[in-house]
Amino acid sequence: VKVIMTPASLDFITPLTLSTLSKNPVHSDFTEDKDSGVWNNHVDLGLWADLFIVAPLSANTMAKMAEGVCDNFLLATFLSARCPVYIAPAMDLDMYQHGSTQENLQKVQENGAILIAPEDGELASGLSGVGRMAEPENILSFIEQDQKKSLPLYGKRALVSAGPTYEMIDPVRFIGNFSTGKMGYAIADELAKQGANVTLVSGPTKIETELSSVERIDVLSAQQMYDACIERFEDMDIAVMSAAVADYRPSEQEDKKIKKKDDTLSLELKKTEDILKKLGELKKEQILVGFALETNNEEQNAKKKLGKKNLDFIVLNSLQDKGAGFGHDTNKVTLIDKQNNIEEFELKSKALVAKDIVSKIKSYF
């Protein structure tokens, strides 16, 4: 982040404050040092930026932007920028509603600027009304949503399952597995980065999603994960079932801790609901992706699961591959689709594996 201050803004906040926060020098004039002739290149700065945000935007600066006036460093950089420009006006309500201001606002927008509308609230004048600059978190949220519109999965809804499930034996013991959820979380984040609205159904795990826009639903058992996925699947365009769901659960859960008595203990186990199979039966236009973690006859077993569960493609990984599977930050996968196209990938970080999987998903749209 690089900050440009107008001459008037220097009366409100010091460049040192913004330089400390942005960790970059703050620019407010064309020259850094008039004696030495060192100058700030507004053209380079305008071309460097991926986004240009003018916040707060005063009535004065808006009028100059509308007419192409170039009498300070901010305006010169604005005229040089090729990136999207966002404006967040801030002024008194009567100033904002004035006809000339509205004409200038329309003209600036016609020239390509994107409006982040002012909010209704208390103003510096003591009055209350529309004119207050949008709150910083609302500005950020607006820009994030606007930028998503150009992404390949914008508007698509994606359901991802991740992590293990715990099948309770008694209040303190359970049947589980070593899944950390890292692969599923990486997929959820990558889908969100590509513009999808992501719902993540997560078993017990200590990790967090990278993006706050991912909706997370925490569950414990296979039945809870089944219910959460089935309930939401109809509204989805994409479903990636990467969770390591228990195949069996105790037929009965004791309500008190089982005391150690005999040398052996027998537990009767009952098969859990097959989430992926049910989604395959319910599938209409959705892209459905499953996972197969195998220890032998890997490709044969994965292809069998692909057809049996009505998947569009399956992600195969093997515990025979060093650095793949549970607990690792890396994975080695093979993608197999229902047309029998097979793509093998080398060992790489799970974040990069997620990119490969999501790239395959994007090819369906």
C-alpha positions as YAML, in Angstrom:
chain: A
units: angstrom
residues:
- id: 1
  name: VAL
  ca: [0.00, 0.00, 0.00]
- id: 2
  name: LYS
  ca: [1.29, 3.45, -0.94]
- id: 3
  name: VAL
  ca: [-0.39, 6.59, 0.39]
- id: 4
  name: ILE
  ca: [-0.85, 9.96, -1.32]
- id: 5
  name: MET
  ca: [-1.93, 12.93, 0.79]
- id: 6
  name: THR
  ca: [-3.43, 16.15, -0.52]
- id: 7
  name: PRO
  ca: [-2.14, 19.44, 0.92]
- id: 8
  name: ALA
  ca: [-5.39, 19.88, 2.87]
- id: 9
  name: SER
  ca: [-5.16, 16.41, 4.43]
- id: 10
  name: LEU
  ca: [-1.90, 17.37, 6.14]
- id: 11
  name: ASP
  ca: [-3.97, 19.47, 8.56]
- id: 12
  name: PHE
  ca: [-5.73, 16.33, 9.83]
- id: 13
  name: ILE
  ca: [-3.06, 13.63, 10.07]
- id: 14
  name: THR
  ca: [0.72, 13.46, 9.80]
- id: 15
  name: PRO
  ca: [2.56, 11.67, 6.98]
- id: 16
  name: LEU
  ca: [4.58, 9.83, 9.64]
- id: 17
  name: THR
  ca: [1.45, 8.08, 10.92]
- id: 18
  name: LEU
  ca: [0.41, 6.83, 7.48]
- id: 19
  name: SER
  ca: [3.98, 5.92, 6.56]
- id: 20
  name: THR
  ca: [4.26, 3.80, 9.70]
- id: 21
  name: LEU
  ca: [0.97, 2.03, 8.98]
- id: 22
  name: SER
  ca: [1.62, 1.45, 5.27]
- id: 23
  name: LYS
  ca: [5.34, 0.71, 5.72]
- id: 24
  name: ASN
  ca: [6.04, 2.90, 2.69]
- id: 25
  name: PRO
  ca: [6.96, 6.55, 2.16]
- id: 26
  name: VAL
  ca: [3.98, 8.92, 1.93]
- id: 27
  name: HIS
  ca: [3.77, 11.24, -1.09]
- id: 28
  name: SER
  ca: [2.17, 14.66, -0.90]
- id: 29
  name: ASP
  ca: [4.13, 16.74, -3.41]
- id: 30
  name: PHE
  ca: [5.88, 16.37, -6.75]
- id: 31
  name: THR
  ca: [9.30, 16.90, -5.17]
- id: 32
  name: GLU
  ca: [10.83, 15.11, -2.20]
- id: 33
  name: ASP
  ca: [13.61, 17.65, -1.82]
- id: 34
  name: LYS
  ca: [13.39, 20.96, -3.67]
- id: 35
  name: ASP
  ca: [17.08, 21.70, -3.10]
- id: 36
  name: SER
  ca: [18.33, 18.44, -4.62]
- id: 37
  name: GLY
  ca: [15.63, 18.17, -7.27]
- id: 38
  name: VAL
  ca: [14.54, 14.67, -6.19]
- id: 39
  name: TRP
  ca: [10.98, 14.22, -7.44]
- id: 40
  name: ASN
  ca: [8.10, 11.76, -7.14]
- id: 41
  name: ASN
  ca: [7.13, 10.18, -10.43]
- id: 42
  name: HIS
  ca: [3.32, 10.29, -10.54]
- id: 43
  name: VAL
  ca: [3.24, 8.33, -13.80]
- id: 44
  name: ASP
  ca: [5.21, 5.40, -12.36]
- id: 45
  name: LEU
  ca: [3.03, 5.41, -9.26]
- id: 46
  name: GLY
  ca: [-0.17, 5.44, -11.32]
- id: 47
  name: LEU
  ca: [1.07, 2.52, -13.42]
- id: 48
  name: TRP
  ca: [2.32, 0.61, -10.35]
- id: 49
  name: ALA
  ca: [-1.08, 0.49, -8.66]
- id: 50
  name: ASP
  ca: [-3.47, -2.44, -9.06]
- id: 51
  name: LEU
  ca: [-6.21, -0.43, -7.32]
- id: 52
  name: PHE
  ca: [-6.57, 3.30, -6.67]
- id: 53
  name: ILE
  ca: [-8.78, 4.28, -3.71]
- id: 54
  name: VAL
  ca: [-9.61, 7.91, -2.96]
- id: 55
  name: ALA
  ca: [-11.01, 7.99, 0.57]
- id: 56
  name: PRO
  ca: [-12.24, 10.34, 1.80]
- id: 57
  name: LEU
  ca: [-13.07, 12.20, -1.41]
- id: 58
  name: SER
  ca: [-13.93, 15.85, -0.77]
- id: 59
  name: ALA
  ca: [-16.27, 17.94, -2.92]
- id: 60
  name: ASN
  ca: [-13.27, 20.01, -4.00]
- id: 61
  name: THR
  ca: [-11.18, 17.06, -5.19]
- id: 62
  name: MET
  ca: [-14.24, 15.50, -6.85]
- id: 63
  name: ALA
  ca: [-14.84, 18.70, -8.84]
- id: 64
  name: LYS
  ca: [-11.21, 18.76, -9.98]
- id: 65
  name: MET
  ca: [-11.34, 15.08, -10.98]
- id: 66
  name: ALA
  ca: [-14.48, 15.76, -13.02]
- id: 67
  name: GLU
  ca: [-12.83, 18.61, -14.92]
- id: 68
  name: GLY
  ca: [-9.37, 17.06, -15.30]
- id: 69
  name: VAL
  ca: [-7.67, 19.67, -13.11]
- id: 70
  name: CYS
  ca: [-4.14, 18.59, -12.23]
- id: 71
  name: ASP
  ca: [-2.82, 20.92, -9.54]
- id: 72
  name: ASN
  ca: [-1.53, 18.44, -6.95]
- id: 73
  name: PHE
  ca: [0.22, 15.09, -6.79]
- id: 74
  name: LEU
  ca: [-2.97, 13.10, -6.08]
- id: 75
  name: LEU
  ca: [-4.75, 14.44, -9.16]
- id: 76
  name: ALA
  ca: [-1.71, 13.92, -11.39]
- id: 77
  name: THR
  ca: [-1.44, 10.30, -10.25]
- id: 78
  name: PHE
  ca: [-5.20, 9.81, -10.71]
- id: 79
  name: LEU
  ca: [-4.94, 10.97, -14.33]
- id: 80
  name: SER
  ca: [-2.02, 8.57, -14.89]
- id: 81
  name: ALA
  ca: [-3.66, 5.49, -13.35]
- id: 82
  name: ARG
  ca: [-4.76, 2.62, -15.59]
- id: 83
  name: CYS
  ca: [-6.18, 0.50, -12.76]
- id: 84
  name: PRO
  ca: [-9.72, 0.53, -11.30]
- id: 85
  name: VAL
  ca: [-10.36, 3.73, -9.30]
- id: 86
  name: TYR
  ca: [-12.70, 3.66, -6.30]
- id: 87
  name: ILE
  ca: [-14.04, 6.86, -4.75]
- id: 88
  name: ALA
  ca: [-15.55, 7.19, -1.27]
- id: 89
  name: PRO
  ca: [-17.08, 10.69, -0.97]
- id: 90
  name: ALA
  ca: [-17.23, 12.44, 2.41]
- id: 91
  name: MET
  ca: [-18.92, 15.82, 2.90]
- id: 92
  name: ASP
  ca: [-21.89, 17.47, 4.57]
- id: 93
  name: LEU
  ca: [-25.31, 16.25, 3.43]
- id: 94
  name: ASP
  ca: [-26.29, 19.50, 1.66]
- id: 95
  name: MET
  ca: [-22.94, 19.63, -0.13]
- id: 96
  name: TYR
  ca: [-23.40, 16.04, -1.28]
- id: 97
  name: GLN
  ca: [-26.97, 16.62, -2.48]
- id: 98
  name: HIS
  ca: [-26.12, 19.87, -4.29]
- id: 99
  name: GLY
  ca: [-26.75, 19.72, -8.02]
- id: 100
  name: SER
  ca: [-23.19, 20.63, -8.99]
- id: 101
  name: THR
  ca: [-21.78, 17.90, -6.73]
- id: 102
  name: GLN
  ca: [-24.13, 15.32, -8.22]
- id: 103
  name: GLU
  ca: [-23.15, 16.42, -11.74]
- id: 104
  name: ASN
  ca: [-19.48, 16.07, -10.86]
- id: 105
  name: LEU
  ca: [-20.10, 12.68, -9.28]
- id: 106
  name: GLN
  ca: [-21.87, 11.47, -12.40]
- id: 107
  name: LYS
  ca: [-19.08, 12.76, -14.64]
- id: 108
  name: VAL
  ca: [-16.36, 11.09, -12.57]
- id: 109
  name: GLN
  ca: [-18.28, 7.81, -12.74]
- id: 110
  name: GLU
  ca: [-18.78, 8.17, -16.49]
- id: 111
  name: ASN
  ca: [-15.00, 8.48, -16.76]
- id: 112
  name: GLY
  ca: [-14.62, 5.11, -15.04]
- id: 113
  name: ALA
  ca: [-14.48, 5.74, -11.30]
- id: 114
  name: ILE
  ca: [-16.43, 3.31, -9.12]
- id: 115
  name: LEU
  ca: [-18.56, 4.86, -6.38]
- id: 116
  name: ILE
  ca: [-18.53, 3.58, -2.82]
- id: 117
  name: ALA
  ca: [-21.63, 5.43, -1.64]
- id: 118
  name: PRO
  ca: [-21.46, 7.57, 1.50]
- id: 119
  name: GLU
  ca: [-23.36, 6.38, 4.53]
- id: 120
  name: ASP
  ca: [-26.11, 7.91, 6.64]
- id: 121
  name: GLY
  ca: [-24.93, 9.11, 10.03]
- id: 122
  name: GLU
  ca: [-23.52, 11.90, 12.16]
- id: 123
  name: LEU
  ca: [-21.46, 14.44, 10.20]
- id: 124
  name: ALA
  ca: [-18.65, 16.81, 11.19]
- id: 125
  name: SER
  ca: [-21.09, 19.74, 11.07]
- id: 126
  name: GLY
  ca: [-23.19, 18.17, 13.81]
- id: 127
  name: LEU
  ca: [-25.97, 17.39, 11.36]
- id: 128
  name: SER
  ca: [-27.02, 13.87, 10.50]
- id: 129
  name: GLY
  ca: [-27.64, 12.48, 7.04]
- id: 130
  name: VAL
  ca: [-26.06, 10.96, 3.93]
- id: 131
  name: GLY
  ca: [-22.52, 12.19, 3.38]
- id: 132
  name: ARG
  ca: [-20.46, 10.30, 5.92]
- id: 133
  name: MET
  ca: [-17.61, 8.31, 4.35]
- id: 134
  name: ALA
  ca: [-18.29, 4.58, 4.29]
- id: 135
  name: GLU
  ca: [-16.62, 2.79, 7.19]
- id: 136
  name: PRO
  ca: [-13.19, 1.35, 6.24]
- id: 137
  name: GLU
  ca: [-14.39, -2.24, 6.67]
- id: 138
  name: ASN
  ca: [-17.35, -1.50, 4.36]
- id: 139
  name: ILE
  ca: [-15.00, 0.03, 1.79]
- id: 140
  name: LEU
  ca: [-12.84, -3.09, 1.88]
- id: 141
  name: SER
  ca: [-15.86, -5.38, 1.62]
- id: 142
  name: PHE
  ca: [-17.25, -3.39, -1.33]
- id: 143
  name: ILE
  ca: [-13.94, -3.59, -3.21]
- id: 144
  name: GLU
  ca: [-13.57, -7.32, -2.52]
- id: 145
  name: GLN
  ca: [-17.06, -8.01, -3.87]
- id: 146
  name: ASP
  ca: [-16.55, -5.75, -6.88]
- id: 147
  name: GLN
  ca: [-13.23, -7.37, -7.77]
- id: 148
  name: LYS
  ca: [-14.86, -10.80, -7.62]
- id: 149
  name: LYS
  ca: [-17.06, -9.92, -10.60]
- id: 150
  name: SER
  ca: [-14.16, -10.48, -12.98]
- id: 151
  name: LEU
  ca: [-13.19, -13.83, -11.46]
- id: 152
  name: PRO
  ca: [-14.00, -17.09, -13.30]
- id: 153
  name: LEU
  ca: [-16.20, -18.57, -10.55]
- id: 154
  name: TYR
  ca: [-18.00, -15.34, -9.65]
- id: 155
  name: GLY
  ca: [-21.57, -16.07, -8.57]
- id: 156
  name: LYS
  ca: [-20.98, -19.82, -8.31]
- id: 157
  name: ARG
  ca: [-21.87, -21.48, -5.02]
- id: 158
  name: ALA
  ca: [-19.51, -24.12, -3.70]
- id: 159
  name: LEU
  ca: [-19.86, -26.65, -0.89]
- id: 160
  name: VAL
  ca: [-16.68, -28.11, 0.60]
- id: 161
  name: SER
  ca: [-16.33, -30.70, 3.35]
- id: 162
  name: ALA
  ca: [-13.08, -30.99, 5.28]
- id: 163
  name: GLY
  ca: [-11.45, -32.57, 8.30]
- id: 164
  name: PRO
  ca: [-12.25, -35.73, 10.24]
- id: 165
  name: THR
  ca: [-15.42, -36.83, 11.99]
- id: 166
  name: TYR
  ca: [-15.54, -38.10, 15.56]
- id: 167
  name: GLU
  ca: [-17.92, -40.92, 16.41]
- id: 168
  name: MET
  ca: [-18.48, -40.89, 20.15]
- id: 169
  name: ILE
  ca: [-18.13, -44.10, 22.17]
- id: 170
  name: ASP
  ca: [-18.80, -42.44, 25.49]
- id: 171
  name: PRO
  ca: [-18.49, -38.83, 26.73]
- id: 172
  name: VAL
  ca: [-14.65, -38.94, 26.60]
- id: 173
  name: ARG
  ca: [-13.75, -41.42, 23.84]
- id: 174
  name: PHE
  ca: [-14.37, -41.50, 20.12]
- id: 175
  name: ILE
  ca: [-13.51, -43.25, 16.87]
- id: 176
  name: GLY
  ca: [-11.69, -40.84, 14.56]
- id: 177
  name: ASN
  ca: [-8.82, -40.47, 12.11]
- id: 178
  name: PHE
  ca: [-5.70, -38.38, 11.54]
- id: 179
  name: SER
  ca: [-7.18, -35.88, 9.07]
- id: 180
  name: THR
  ca: [-6.22, -32.25, 9.81]
- id: 181
  name: GLY
  ca: [-8.52, -30.65, 7.23]
- id: 182
  name: LYS
  ca: [-5.62, -28.81, 5.56]
- id: 183
  name: MET
  ca: [-6.48, -30.01, 2.06]
- id: 184
  name: GLY
  ca: [-10.16, -29.13, 2.31]
- id: 185
  name: TYR
  ca: [-9.46, -25.72, 3.81]
- id: 186
  name: ALA
  ca: [-6.99, -24.95, 1.02]
- id: 187
  name: ILE
  ca: [-9.65, -25.89, -1.56]
- id: 188
  name: ALA
  ca: [-12.26, -23.71, 0.16]
- id: 189
  name: ASP
  ca: [-9.89, -20.74, 0.15]
- id: 190
  name: GLU
  ca: [-8.90, -21.23, -3.50]
- id: 191
  name: LEU
  ca: [-12.54, -21.48, -4.61]
- id: 192
  name: ALA
  ca: [-13.25, -18.23, -2.76]
- id: 193
  name: LYS
  ca: [-10.22, -16.57, -4.39]
- id: 194
  name: GLN
  ca: [-11.67, -17.53, -7.77]
- id: 195
  name: GLY
  ca: [-14.94, -15.77, -6.92]
- id: 196
  name: ALA
  ca: [-17.14, -18.56, -5.59]
- id: 197
  name: ASN
  ca: [-19.41, -18.17, -2.58]
- id: 198
  name: VAL
  ca: [-18.07, -20.98, -0.41]
- id: 199
  name: THR
  ca: [-19.70, -22.93, 2.40]
- id: 200
  name: LEU
  ca: [-17.25, -25.11, 4.32]
- id: 201
  name: VAL
  ca: [-18.61, -27.96, 6.43]
- id: 202
  name: SER
  ca: [-15.77, -28.79, 8.79]
- id: 203
  name: GLY
  ca: [-15.13, -31.61, 11.18]
- id: 204
  name: PRO
  ca: [-13.05, -30.96, 14.32]
- id: 205
  name: THR
  ca: [-9.82, -29.16, 13.41]
- id: 206
  name: LYS
  ca: [-7.51, -26.49, 14.81]
- id: 207
  name: ILE
  ca: [-6.97, -24.59, 11.57]
- id: 208
  name: GLU
  ca: [-8.77, -21.56, 10.15]
- id: 209
  name: THR
  ca: [-9.67, -20.47, 6.65]
- id: 210
  name: GLU
  ca: [-7.45, -17.82, 5.09]
- id: 211
  name: LEU
  ca: [-10.43, -15.83, 3.81]
- id: 212
  name: SER
  ca: [-13.15, -14.52, 6.10]
- id: 213
  name: SER
  ca: [-15.67, -14.69, 3.24]
- id: 214
  name: VAL
  ca: [-15.79, -18.50, 3.55]
- id: 215
  name: GLU
  ca: [-18.87, -19.52, 5.53]
- id: 216
  name: ARG
  ca: [-17.86, -22.20, 8.02]
- id: 217
  name: ILE
  ca: [-20.20, -24.74, 9.59]
- id: 218
  name: ASP
  ca: [-18.65, -26.84, 12.35]
- id: 219
  name: VAL
  ca: [-19.82, -30.41, 12.89]
- id: 220
  name: LEU
  ca: [-18.58, -33.33, 14.95]
- id: 221
  name: SER
  ca: [-20.00, -36.59, 13.66]
- id: 222
  name: ALA
  ca: [-20.55, -38.21, 10.27]
- id: 223
  name: GLN
  ca: [-24.32, -37.84, 10.71]
- id: 224
  name: GLN
  ca: [-24.00, -34.12, 11.41]
- id: 225
  name: MET
  ca: [-21.81, -33.70, 8.32]
- id: 226
  name: TYR
  ca: [-24.29, -35.71, 6.26]
- id: 227
  name: ASP
  ca: [-27.20, -33.54, 7.40]
- id: 228
  name: ALA
  ca: [-25.31, -30.28, 6.77]
- id: 229
  name: CYS
  ca: [-24.20, -31.30, 3.26]
- id: 230
  name: ILE
  ca: [-27.51, -32.77, 2.12]
- id: 231
  name: GLU
  ca: [-29.42, -29.73, 3.36]
- id: 232
  name: ARG
  ca: [-27.29, -27.33, 1.30]
- id: 233
  name: PHE
  ca: [-26.42, -29.35, -1.81]
- id: 234
  name: GLU
  ca: [-29.48, -28.42, -3.88]
- id: 235
  name: ASP
  ca: [-28.48, -24.74, -3.94]
- id: 236
  name: MET
  ca: [-24.88, -25.42, -4.97]
- id: 237
  name: ASP
  ca: [-23.10, -25.34, -8.32]
- id: 238
  name: ILE
  ca: [-20.00, -27.14, -7.02]
- id: 239
  name: ALA
  ca: [-19.42, -29.69, -4.27]
- id: 240
  name: VAL
  ca: [-15.99, -30.94, -3.22]
- id: 241
  name: MET
  ca: [-16.13, -33.66, -0.59]
- id: 242
  name: SER
  ca: [-12.62, -33.85, 0.85]
- id: 243
  name: ALA
  ca: [-13.53, -34.74, 4.45]
- id: 244
  name: ALA
  ca: [-12.30, -38.01, 5.94]
- id: 245
  name: VAL
  ca: [-15.70, -39.23, 7.10]
- id: 246
  name: ALA
  ca: [-15.93, -42.25, 9.40]
- id: 247
  name: ASP
  ca: [-17.33, -45.33, 7.67]
- id: 248
  name: TYR
  ca: [-18.66, -46.79, 10.93]
- id: 249
  name: ARG
  ca: [-19.93, -45.51, 14.25]
- id: 250
  name: PRO
  ca: [-20.79, -47.23, 17.53]
- id: 251
  name: SER
  ca: [-24.31, -48.64, 17.46]
- id: 252
  name: GLU
  ca: [-24.88, -47.11, 20.88]
- id: 253
  name: GLN
  ca: [-23.18, -44.25, 22.67]
- id: 254
  name: GLU
  ca: [-22.77, -44.66, 26.40]
- id: 255
  name: ASP
  ca: [-23.91, -41.65, 28.41]
- id: 256
  name: LYS
  ca: [-21.28, -42.31, 31.08]
- id: 257
  name: LYS
  ca: [-17.58, -43.08, 30.82]
- id: 258
  name: ILE
  ca: [-16.93, -46.79, 30.29]
- id: 259
  name: LYS
  ca: [-14.93, -48.09, 33.23]
- id: 260
  name: LYS
  ca: [-11.93, -50.36, 32.72]
- id: 261
  name: LYS
  ca: [-12.95, -53.84, 33.90]
- id: 262
  name: ASP
  ca: [-12.39, -56.77, 31.57]
- id: 263
  name: ASP
  ca: [-9.28, -57.58, 29.51]
- id: 264
  name: THR
  ca: [-11.24, -57.09, 26.30]
- id: 265
  name: LEU
  ca: [-14.03, -54.79, 25.20]
- id: 266
  name: SER
  ca: [-16.29, -55.37, 22.22]
- id: 267
  name: LEU
  ca: [-17.99, -52.55, 20.36]
- id: 268
  name: GLU
  ca: [-20.74, -53.08, 17.83]
- id: 269
  name: LEU
  ca: [-20.29, -50.70, 14.89]
- id: 270
  name: LYS
  ca: [-22.92, -49.52, 12.45]
- id: 271
  name: LYS
  ca: [-22.27, -48.17, 8.96]
- id: 272
  name: THR
  ca: [-22.61, -44.40, 8.62]
- id: 273
  name: GLU
  ca: [-24.59, -42.66, 5.89]
- id: 274
  name: ASP
  ca: [-22.58, -42.35, 2.66]
- id: 275
  name: ILE
  ca: [-22.52, -38.60, 1.97]
- id: 276
  name: LEU
  ca: [-20.88, -38.79, -1.45]
- id: 277
  name: LYS
  ca: [-23.18, -41.55, -2.68]
- id: 278
  name: LYS
  ca: [-26.26, -39.60, -1.62]
- id: 279
  name: LEU
  ca: [-25.01, -36.41, -3.30]
- id: 280
  name: GLY
  ca: [-24.39, -38.43, -6.46]
- id: 281
  name: GLU
  ca: [-28.02, -39.59, -6.36]
- id: 282
  name: LEU
  ca: [-29.29, -36.03, -5.80]
- id: 283
  name: LYS
  ca: [-26.95, -34.52, -8.39]
- id: 284
  name: LYS
  ca: [-28.51, -32.48, -11.21]
- id: 285
  name: GLU
  ca: [-26.26, -29.86, -12.81]
- id: 286
  name: GLN
  ca: [-23.72, -29.66, -9.98]
- id: 287
  name: ILE
  ca: [-20.04, -30.44, -10.45]
- id: 288
  name: LEU
  ca: [-19.36, -33.14, -7.87]
- id: 289
  name: VAL
  ca: [-15.80, -33.96, -6.80]
- id: 290
  name: GLY
  ca: [-14.75, -36.74, -4.45]
- id: 291
  name: PHE
  ca: [-11.52, -37.92, -2.85]
- id: 292
  name: ALA
  ca: [-9.98, -41.38, -2.66]
- id: 293
  name: LEU
  ca: [-7.20, -42.03, -0.17]
- id: 294
  name: GLU
  ca: [-5.91, -45.49, -1.02]
- id: 295
  name: THR
  ca: [-3.23, -47.89, 0.19]
- id: 296
  name: ASN
  ca: [-3.39, -50.47, -2.62]
- id: 297
  name: ASN
  ca: [-4.87, -50.86, -6.13]
- id: 298
  name: GLU
  ca: [-5.12, -47.08, -6.03]
- id: 299
  name: GLU
  ca: [-6.22, -46.23, -9.57]
- id: 300
  name: GLN
  ca: [-8.58, -49.19, -9.85]
- id: 301
  name: ASN
  ca: [-10.31, -48.35, -6.57]
- id: 302
  name: ALA
  ca: [-10.54, -44.65, -7.44]
- id: 303
  name: LYS
  ca: [-12.16, -45.36, -10.83]
- id: 304
  name: LYS
  ca: [-14.65, -47.68, -9.16]
- id: 305
  name: LYS
  ca: [-15.60, -44.96, -6.67]
- id: 306
  name: LEU
  ca: [-15.82, -42.38, -9.47]
- id: 307
  name: GLY
  ca: [-18.51, -44.36, -11.28]
- id: 308
  name: LYS
  ca: [-20.33, -45.70, -8.25]
- id: 309
  name: LYS
  ca: [-20.75, -42.25, -6.67]
- id: 310
  name: ASN
  ca: [-21.66, -40.44, -9.94]
- id: 311
  name: LEU
  ca: [-18.74, -38.01, -9.70]
- id: 312
  name: ASP
  ca: [-17.46, -35.62, -12.34]
- id: 313
  name: PHE
  ca: [-13.91, -36.32, -11.23]
- id: 314
  name: ILE
  ca: [-12.07, -37.82, -8.32]
- id: 315
  name: VAL
  ca: [-8.88, -36.79, -6.53]
- id: 316
  name: LEU
  ca: [-6.69, -39.81, -5.83]
- id: 317
  name: ASN
  ca: [-3.90, -39.77, -3.30]
- id: 318
  name: SER
  ca: [-2.00, -42.68, -1.84]
- id: 319
  name: LEU
  ca: [-0.52, -43.29, 1.57]
- id: 320
  name: GLN
  ca: [2.28, -45.06, -0.29]
- id: 321
  name: ASP
  ca: [3.55, -41.66, -1.51]
- id: 322
  name: LYS
  ca: [5.93, -39.99, 0.93]
- id: 323
  name: GLY
  ca: [4.69, -36.55, 1.98]
- id: 324
  name: ALA
  ca: [1.09, -37.22, 0.93]
- id: 325
  name: GLY
  ca: [-2.03, -37.79, 2.99]
- id: 326
  name: PHE
  ca: [-2.94, -36.86, 6.55]
- id: 327
  name: GLY
  ca: [-0.97, -34.35, 8.59]
- id: 328
  name: HIS
  ca: [1.39, -33.15, 5.85]
- id: 329
  name: ASP
  ca: [1.55, -29.67, 4.35]
- id: 330
  name: THR
  ca: [2.15, -31.35, 0.98]
- id: 331
  name: ASN
  ca: [0.20, -33.78, -1.17]
- id: 332
  name: LYS
  ca: [0.63, -35.78, -4.36]
- id: 333
  name: VAL
  ca: [-2.56, -36.33, -6.32]
- id: 334
  name: THR
  ca: [-3.95, -37.76, -9.53]
- id: 335
  name: LEU
  ca: [-7.15, -36.36, -11.05]
- id: 336
  name: ILE
  ca: [-9.37, -38.84, -12.89]
- id: 337
  name: ASP
  ca: [-12.59, -37.71, -14.59]
- id: 338
  name: LYS
  ca: [-15.53, -39.71, -15.91]
- id: 339
  name: GLN
  ca: [-14.17, -39.43, -19.47]
- id: 340
  name: ASN
  ca: [-11.13, -41.35, -18.13]
- id: 341
  name: ASN
  ca: [-8.80, -38.38, -18.52]
- id: 342
  name: ILE
  ca: [-5.96, -38.83, -16.03]
- id: 343
  name: GLU
  ca: [-3.69, -36.04, -14.78]
- id: 344
  name: GLU
  ca: [-0.82, -36.89, -12.45]
- id: 345
  name: PHE
  ca: [0.88, -34.17, -10.41]
- id: 346
  name: GLU
  ca: [4.15, -34.12, -8.52]
- id: 347
  name: LEU
  ca: [4.42, -33.62, -4.76]
- id: 348
  name: LYS
  ca: [3.62, -30.00, -3.91]
- id: 349
  name: SER
  ca: [2.10, -27.86, -1.18]
- id: 350
  name: LYS
  ca: [-1.57, -28.40, -0.48]
- id: 351
  name: ALA
  ca: [-2.20, -24.77, -1.47]
- id: 352
  name: LEU
  ca: [-0.81, -25.54, -4.94]
- id: 353
  name: VAL
  ca: [-2.71, -28.84, -5.10]
- id: 354
  name: ALA
  ca: [-5.87, -26.84, -4.36]
- id: 355
  name: LYS
  ca: [-5.07, -24.62, -7.36]
- id: 356
  name: ASP
  ca: [-4.80, -27.71, -9.59]
- id: 357
  name: ILE
  ca: [-8.13, -29.06, -8.34]
- id: 358
  name: VAL
  ca: [-9.92, -25.72, -8.71]
- id: 359
  name: SER
  ca: [-8.39, -25.26, -12.18]
- id: 360
  name: LYS
  ca: [-10.03, -28.55, -13.17]
- id: 361
  name: ILE
  ca: [-13.34, -27.35, -11.70]
- id: 362
  name: LYS
  ca: [-13.13, -24.09, -13.69]
- id: 363
  name: SER
  ca: [-12.86, -26.08, -16.92]
- id: 364
  name: TYR
  ca: [-16.49, -27.19, -16.47]
- id: 365
  name: PHE
  ca: [-17.84, -23.63, -16.67]
...
